[in-house]
Amino acid sequence: MRKKSNIVTYSTEQVAEMIARGEDRTDWAKISAMTESELEASILADPDDVHGELDWTKAVRGIPLPKEHINLRVDHDVMQWFRSNGKGYQTLMNNVLRAYVESQRG
């Protein structure tokens, strides 16, 4: 098992051993008892499942350019607002700046 940050990766053999030891959290009896219509309803109720064609029109091909490290002075209230959005506030700031740049270009 490799551990990097909060992500844990297991090999196929390790997963098989975990299942054999009963460390599997899947309720296989419940799944086996499901009818085809119950399974379909379960899939349709999943909010993370995309139920239609994916929109690839805004997809970008290639490796993104590296970020540039800068020191930037920002008003306190503006910074607090971005930080109040939680983790990823710097990405949000970058997205806001990108949206502005693209609106000025077009």
Backbone as ProteinMPNN parsed JSONL, in Angstrom:
{"seq_chain_A": "MRKKSNIVTYSTEQVAEMIARGEDRTDWAKISAMTESELEASILADPDDVHGELDWTKAVRGIPLPKEHINLRVDHDVMQWFRSNGKGYQTLMNNVLRAYVESQRG", "coords_chain_A": {"N_chain_A": [[0.843, -1.176, 0.0], [0.617, 2.146, -0.952], [0.932, 5.406, 0.341], [-0.079, 8.636, -0.197], [-0.558, 11.745, 0.757], [-3.968, 12.034, 1.464], [-4.811, 10.0, -0.061], [-5.107, 6.619, -0.71], [-3.649, 3.811, -2.162], [-4.255, 0.581, -3.403], [-3.077, -2.624, -4.441], [-4.318, -5.061, -6.83], [-4.103, -7.592, -5.74], [-3.911, -7.004, -3.003], [-6.459, -5.935, -2.541], [-8.04, -8.183, -3.051], [-7.18, -9.828, -0.938], [-8.095, -8.307, 1.234], [-10.859, -8.47, 0.87], [-11.181, -11.222, 1.219], [-10.566, -11.406, 3.923], [-12.776, -10.265, 4.971], [-12.973, -7.524, 5.039], [-14.339, -5.993, 3.336], [-16.682, -3.516, 2.549], [-18.95, -3.657, 1.07], [-22.3, -4.577, 0.637], [-22.967, -7.433, -0.453], [-25.045, -9.289, -0.471], [-27.334, -7.73, -0.457], [-27.042, -6.464, -2.921], [-27.155, -8.653, -4.661], [-29.787, -9.375, -4.258], [-31.197, -7.379, -5.498], [-33.458, -6.316, -8.022], [-33.508, -5.98, -11.615], [-34.862, -3.632, -12.33], [-34.796, -2.199, -9.922], [-32.08, -1.783, -9.694], [-31.614, -0.158, -11.963], [-33.163, 2.073, -11.193], [-31.702, 2.89, -8.976], [-29.316, 3.68, -10.163], [-30.227, 5.821, -11.76], [-30.964, 7.577, -9.748], [-28.601, 8.458, -8.73], [-26.772, 11.29, -8.06], [-24.239, 11.911, -8.952], [-23.836, 10.619, -11.29], [-23.58, 10.985, -14.756], [-26.202, 11.514, -16.839], [-26.57, 11.938, -19.502], [-25.301, 12.939, -22.74], [-21.891, 13.855, -22.691], [-20.546, 17.157, -22.52], [-18.151, 18.22, -24.511], [-17.224, 20.527, -25.586], [-15.842, 22.586, -24.333], [-13.51, 21.458, -23.604], [-10.01, 21.169, -23.049], [-7.123, 20.434, -24.764], [-4.031, 18.935, -24.036], [-1.133, 19.647, -21.961], [-1.429, 21.649, -19.111], [-0.055, 24.946, -18.746], [2.64, 25.781, -16.502], [1.993, 27.247, -13.272], [2.563, 30.642, -12.309], [4.584, 31.965, -9.838], [3.858, 34.597, -7.712], [4.005, 37.645, -5.737], [1.342, 39.303, -4.357], [-0.539, 42.127, -3.576], [-3.514, 42.458, -1.894], [-6.711, 43.801, -1.106], [-7.856, 43.638, 2.283], [-10.547, 42.858, 2.909], [-11.352, 41.702, 0.516], [-9.612, 39.529, 0.31], [-10.397, 38.1, 2.6], [-12.98, 37.395, 1.842], [-12.524, 35.586, -0.304], [-11.032, 33.622, 1.081], [-13.004, 32.759, 2.836], [-14.444, 31.014, 1.357], [-13.247, 28.632, 1.649], [-11.033, 25.765, 1.273], [-9.026, 25.874, -1.625], [-9.252, 28.463, -2.4], [-7.352, 30.028, -3.703], [-7.291, 28.952, -6.254], [-9.853, 29.623, -7.001], [-9.581, 32.422, -7.053], [-7.792, 32.625, -9.188], [-9.439, 31.645, -11.225], [-11.412, 33.629, -11.327], [-9.874, 35.824, -12.158], [-9.048, 34.803, -14.646], [-11.522, 34.615, -15.989], [-12.122, 37.331, -16.183], [-9.995, 38.225, -17.831], [-10.539, 36.759, -20.181], [-13.017, 37.838, -20.84], [-12.272, 40.395, -21.531], [-10.684, 39.958, -23.737], [-12.438, 38.955, -25.648]], "CA_chain_A": [[0.0, 0.0, 0.0], [1.306, 3.421, -0.991], [0.104, 6.477, 0.871], [0.342, 9.971, -0.575], [-1.613, 12.628, 1.233], [-5.097, 11.278, 1.981], [-5.169, 9.007, -1.063], [-4.488, 5.323, -0.467], [-3.726, 2.959, -3.342], [-4.062, -0.838, -3.142], [-2.936, -3.468, -5.622], [-5.424, -6.007, -6.998], [-3.902, -8.666, -4.772], [-4.242, -6.489, -1.681], [-7.915, -5.821, -2.464], [-8.559, -9.548, -2.933], [-6.898, -10.27, 0.427], [-8.985, -7.579, 2.13], [-12.197, -9.063, 0.707], [-11.131, -12.551, 1.835], [-10.563, -11.22, 5.378], [-14.053, -9.674, 5.373], [-12.822, -6.079, 5.201], [-15.121, -5.371, 2.274], [-17.862, -2.852, 3.107], [-20.063, -3.805, 0.147], [-23.326, -5.536, 1.05], [-23.177, -8.228, -1.66], [-26.36, -9.943, -0.395], [-28.31, -6.716, -0.875], [-26.878, -6.26, -4.366], [-27.655, -9.856, -5.337], [-31.246, -9.417, -4.125], [-31.814, -6.305, -6.286], [-33.967, -6.638, -9.358], [-32.955, -5.125, -12.664], [-35.514, -2.316, -12.264], [-34.275, -1.521, -8.735], [-30.722, -1.369, -10.042], [-31.741, 0.98, -12.874], [-33.642, 3.21, -10.403], [-30.582, 3.311, -8.144], [-28.374, 4.392, -11.042], [-30.84, 7.095, -12.138], [-31.037, 8.441, -8.571], [-27.25, 8.879, -8.353], [-26.539, 12.644, -8.569], [-22.907, 12.022, -9.537], [-23.817, 9.942, -12.583], [-23.988, 11.822, -15.875], [-27.254, 10.753, -17.518], [-26.684, 12.326, -20.907], [-24.041, 13.086, -23.459], [-20.96, 14.801, -22.091], [-20.257, 18.331, -23.34], [-16.698, 18.316, -24.653], [-16.911, 21.733, -26.356], [-14.901, 23.444, -23.613], [-12.352, 20.658, -23.207], [-8.722, 21.687, -23.498], [-6.194, 19.342, -25.002], [-2.641, 19.249, -23.752], [-0.704, 19.822, -20.58], [-1.539, 23.067, -18.764], [1.19, 25.651, -18.462], [2.86, 25.879, -15.056], [1.561, 28.492, -12.625], [3.64, 31.574, -12.025], [4.583, 32.391, -8.435], [3.985, 36.051, -7.554], [3.513, 38.26, -4.508], [0.273, 40.193, -4.777], [-1.191, 42.819, -2.467], [-4.957, 42.446, -2.105], [-7.452, 44.387, 0.016], [-8.15, 42.665, 3.334], [-11.907, 42.321, 2.794], [-11.397, 40.836, -0.674], [-8.92, 38.295, 0.671], [-11.246, 37.382, 3.553], [-14.098, 36.803, 1.11], [-12.034, 34.4, -1.015], [-10.677, 32.602, 2.072], [-14.227, 32.233, 3.458], [-14.938, 29.945, 0.492], [-12.578, 27.405, 2.054], [-9.886, 25.251, 0.534], [-9.094, 26.125, -3.058], [-9.561, 29.871, -2.653], [-6.414, 30.583, -4.679], [-7.778, 28.51, -7.561], [-11.022, 30.468, -7.28], [-9.069, 33.733, -7.443], [-7.251, 32.473, -10.531], [-10.567, 31.496, -12.151], [-12.035, 34.947, -11.473], [-8.97, 36.609, -13.01], [-9.106, 34.246, -16.003], [-12.798, 35.028, -16.578], [-11.989, 38.741, -16.543], [-9.097, 38.322, -18.993], [-11.231, 36.253, -21.369], [-14.072, 38.787, -21.221], [-11.616, 41.549, -22.149], [-10.165, 39.527, -25.042], [-13.516, 38.685, -26.618]], "C_chain_A": [[0.888, 1.239, 0.0], [0.38, 4.473, -0.42], [0.716, 7.81, 0.49], [-0.803, 10.889, -0.197], [-2.715, 11.786, 1.843], [-5.513, 10.156, 1.039], [-4.394, 7.725, -0.789], [-4.696, 4.464, -1.696], [-3.414, 1.522, -2.95], [-3.88, -1.569, -4.466], [-4.138, -4.4, -5.697], [-5.32, -7.129, -5.982], [-4.279, -8.217, -3.358], [-5.752, -6.368, -1.497], [-8.533, -7.208, -2.299], [-8.341, -10.097, -1.525], [-7.823, -9.579, 1.43], [-10.406, -8.151, 2.066], [-12.242, -10.424, 1.388], [-11.152, -12.463, 3.362], [-11.867, -10.607, 5.884], [-13.981, -8.174, 5.598], [-13.571, -5.302, 4.127], [-16.383, -4.764, 2.875], [-19.072, -2.95, 2.176], [-21.016, -4.881, 0.652], [-23.723, -6.352, -0.183], [-24.527, -8.933, -1.651], [-27.449, -8.975, -0.856], [-28.25, -6.507, -2.383], [-27.43, -7.453, -5.132], [-29.177, -9.93, -5.314], [-31.944, -8.352, -4.964], [-32.29, -6.815, -7.635], [-33.336, -5.675, -10.355], [-33.556, -3.72, -12.587], [-35.045, -1.521, -11.04], [-32.859, -1.003, -8.985], [-30.753, -0.142, -10.95], [-32.189, 2.225, -12.118], [-32.531, 3.769, -9.523], [-29.578, 4.124, -8.96], [-28.934, 5.76, -11.417], [-30.898, 8.075, -10.973], [-29.676, 8.982, -8.15], [-26.963, 10.272, -8.922], [-25.17, 12.812, -9.231], [-22.826, 11.383, -10.915], [-24.305, 10.899, -13.659], [-24.965, 11.009, -16.711], [-27.396, 11.099, -18.992], [-25.323, 12.352, -21.564], [-23.167, 14.121, -22.757], [-20.7, 15.948, -23.06], [-18.744, 18.529, -23.379], [-16.281, 19.602, -25.361], [-15.893, 22.634, -25.667], [-13.673, 22.685, -23.129], [-11.085, 21.257, -23.806], [-7.774, 20.516, -23.627], [-4.776, 19.799, -24.697], [-2.381, 19.426, -22.27], [-0.794, 21.305, -20.243], [-0.177, 23.675, -18.469], [1.38, 25.74, -16.951], [2.383, 27.228, -14.529], [2.79, 29.358, -12.37], [3.51, 32.055, -10.584], [4.801, 33.893, -8.369], [3.617, 36.439, -6.12], [2.529, 39.324, -4.942], [-0.367, 40.828, -3.552], [-2.664, 42.955, -2.812], [-5.617, 43.075, -0.882], [-7.882, 43.293, 0.98], [-9.533, 42.034, 3.163], [-12.064, 41.406, 1.595], [-10.763, 39.489, -0.355], [-9.765, 37.458, 1.624], [-12.411, 36.709, 2.834], [-13.657, 35.534, 0.383], [-11.698, 33.283, -0.029], [-11.914, 31.991, 2.723], [-14.855, 31.127, 2.62], [-14.232, 28.626, 0.761], [-11.401, 27.043, 1.166], [-10.081, 25.476, -0.954], [-9.372, 27.582, -3.393], [-8.596, 30.496, -3.663], [-6.8, 30.177, -6.095], [-8.985, 29.337, -7.962], [-10.584, 31.853, -7.729], [-8.518, 33.693, -8.866], [-8.373, 32.383, -11.56], [-11.279, 32.825, -12.386], [-11.179, 35.829, -12.378], [-9.012, 36.12, -14.459], [-10.391, 34.672, -16.711], [-12.743, 36.491, -17.006], [-11.129, 38.91, -17.798], [-9.819, 37.872, -20.257], [-12.357, 37.169, -21.798], [-13.489, 40.015, -21.908], [-11.082, 41.21, -23.539], [-11.278, 39.454, -26.084], [-14.464, 39.827, -26.702]], "O_chain_A": [[1.787, 1.376, 0.829], [-0.826, 4.442, -0.665], [1.872, 8.091, 0.805], [-1.89, 10.813, -0.771], [-2.436, 10.907, 2.659], [-6.472, 9.437, 1.32], [-3.17, 7.746, -0.655], [-5.808, 4.394, -2.22], [-2.433, 1.262, -2.252], [-4.454, -1.183, -5.484], [-4.894, -4.516, -4.733], [-6.327, -7.568, -5.427], [-4.896, -8.973, -2.608], [-6.271, -6.663, -0.42], [-9.449, -7.387, -1.496], [-9.222, -10.761, -0.977], [-8.283, -10.212, 2.38], [-11.07, -8.295, 3.093], [-13.221, -10.752, 2.058], [-11.696, -13.347, 4.023], [-12.048, -10.447, 7.091], [-14.838, -7.609, 6.278], [-13.441, -4.081, 4.034], [-17.084, -5.431, 3.635], [-20.119, -2.375, 2.473], [-20.588, -5.966, 1.045], [-24.685, -6.017, -0.875], [-25.106, -9.158, -2.714], [-28.375, -9.368, -1.565], [-29.283, -6.386, -3.042], [-28.104, -7.279, -6.147], [-29.79, -10.476, -6.231], [-33.163, -8.407, -5.13], [-31.632, -7.621, -8.293], [-32.71, -4.685, -9.975], [-32.844, -2.73, -12.757], [-34.91, -0.299, -11.115], [-32.496, 0.084, -8.536], [-30.002, 0.809, -10.732], [-31.669, 3.314, -12.358], [-32.428, 4.982, -9.345], [-29.059, 5.136, -8.49], [-28.207, 6.753, -11.396], [-30.882, 9.286, -11.19], [-29.602, 9.871, -7.302], [-26.913, 10.431, -10.142], [-24.966, 13.758, -9.992], [-21.847, 11.586, -11.634], [-25.334, 11.553, -13.489], [-24.616, 9.949, -17.23], [-28.29, 10.575, -19.657], [-24.333, 11.859, -21.023], [-23.662, 15.145, -22.286], [-20.64, 15.744, -24.273], [-18.137, 18.955, -22.395], [-15.109, 19.76, -25.705], [-15.161, 23.366, -26.334], [-12.887, 23.207, -22.339], [-11.092, 21.78, -24.921], [-7.638, 19.706, -22.71], [-4.375, 20.906, -25.054], [-3.291, 19.362, -21.444], [-0.293, 22.139, -20.998], [0.734, 22.994, -18.0], [0.405, 25.772, -16.201], [2.374, 28.222, -15.254], [3.906, 28.857, -12.234], [2.441, 32.502, -10.166], [5.787, 34.413, -8.892], [3.0, 35.663, -5.391], [2.839, 40.155, -5.796], [-0.7, 40.131, -2.594], [-3.029, 43.485, -3.862], [-5.145, 42.906, 0.242], [-8.223, 42.181, 0.577], [-9.676, 40.815, 3.26], [-12.824, 40.439, 1.646], [-11.303, 38.44, -0.703], [-9.844, 36.239, 1.474], [-12.789, 35.588, 3.172], [-14.345, 34.514, 0.448], [-12.038, 32.124, -0.268], [-11.885, 30.827, 3.125], [-15.703, 30.382, 3.111], [-14.579, 27.606, 0.165], [-10.856, 27.866, 0.429], [-11.179, 25.289, -1.479], [-9.69, 27.907, -4.537], [-8.983, 31.401, -4.402], [-6.654, 30.963, -7.031], [-9.128, 29.712, -9.126], [-11.145, 32.404, -8.677], [-8.745, 34.612, -9.654], [-8.28, 32.969, -12.639], [-11.7, 33.119, -13.505], [-11.702, 36.504, -13.264], [-9.01, 36.926, -15.39], [-10.365, 35.045, -17.884], [-13.257, 36.851, -18.065], [-11.493, 39.649, -18.713], [-9.724, 38.531, -21.293], [-12.637, 37.281, -22.991], [-14.135, 40.61, -22.77], [-11.034, 42.072, -24.417], [-11.095, 39.836, -27.24], [-15.429, 39.773, -27.465]]}, "name": "protein", "num_of_chains": 1, "seq": "MRKKSNIVTYSTEQVAEMIARGEDRTDWAKISAMTESELEASILADPDDVHGELDWTKAVRGIPLPKEHINLRVDHDVMQWFRSNGKGYQTLMNNVLRAYVESQRG"}
